[in-house]
């Protein structure tokens, strides 16, 4: 069930980590003195802001799911709904559409990435609250640059379900930027995704 106010949280974790050389989402990362798999760090602020989150994974991800659930353990303040997307190999857009489809009755969707372990809780709360306050689109921004997460209301359901390729919903944010409510976040964590091992030094 979507929550607060019918906004569903969708975190994409179905990538293949091809550029990292191993499963980046399970790579141990230490942030603020706490060492957890990268994806566990990414999910914690989402679990702080929603009663349930949908995490989109690729087929054959049982070991990943078990490892993340074990790592979060008692630190997990809310529930994770694991969603296997059989079209995940087609790109990020397919995973995003899977997440929206599984929560199609929601009033809106907050979309995040599991390879972004430094996104602050305030960024997630800010975009969610903008949607609850009536924004059609919302995203974090810092010094004029857009970051994550991003949010869409149900007006965009059909277009989100029809997404293809690996660009996600970027073109919707560009096309309808007059509808975009920007949430200023003074933290570069809203940009810090991990694609290659060298990216870990930016966290």
Beta strands, then each sheet from edge to edge (+ up, - down):
strand 1: 7-12
strand 2: 28-31
strand 3: 34-37
strand 4: 52-57
strand 5: 79-84
strand 6: 108-113
strand 7: 137-142
strand 8: 145-153
strand 9: 180-184
sheet 1: 5+ 4+ 1+ 6+ 8- 7+ 9+
sheet 2: 2+ 3-
end
